Amino acid sequence: MKNTTGTSSARAGRGCSRRQFIRRALAAAGAVSAPVVLPPGVLAAAGRPGANERIGVAGIGVGRRGGQVIGYLKHIPGARVVAVADVCLPRARQVAGWFGAKVY
């Protein structure tokens, strides 16, 4: 159905033609798929793993069970604890000291 401006009522007020939508969608798809197409080492510095090969973990609430769980990371090569938070600040400092992590 046509409105008074000559455009279809389904598209009225959107400001984006079908061709513009397709162009934008293809550009977005290309940008999103670039990390999938590129090998992981391309975006990393020489001798340093890329962001997808590194995982930073934060521990929130590192009391009894939380401290035990985060303690397991000491035995996993390449695991990085980047931050520790707990209501009890001395306990947070102790656990952060195991990994050289920030305390919150």
Buried (B, 14 or more C-beta within 10 A) or exposed (E): EEEEEEEEEEEEEEEEEEEEEEEEEEEEEEEEEEEEEEEEEEEBEEEEEBEEEEEEBBBEBBEEEBBEEBBEBEEEEEBEBBBBBBEEEEBBEBBBEBBEBEBE
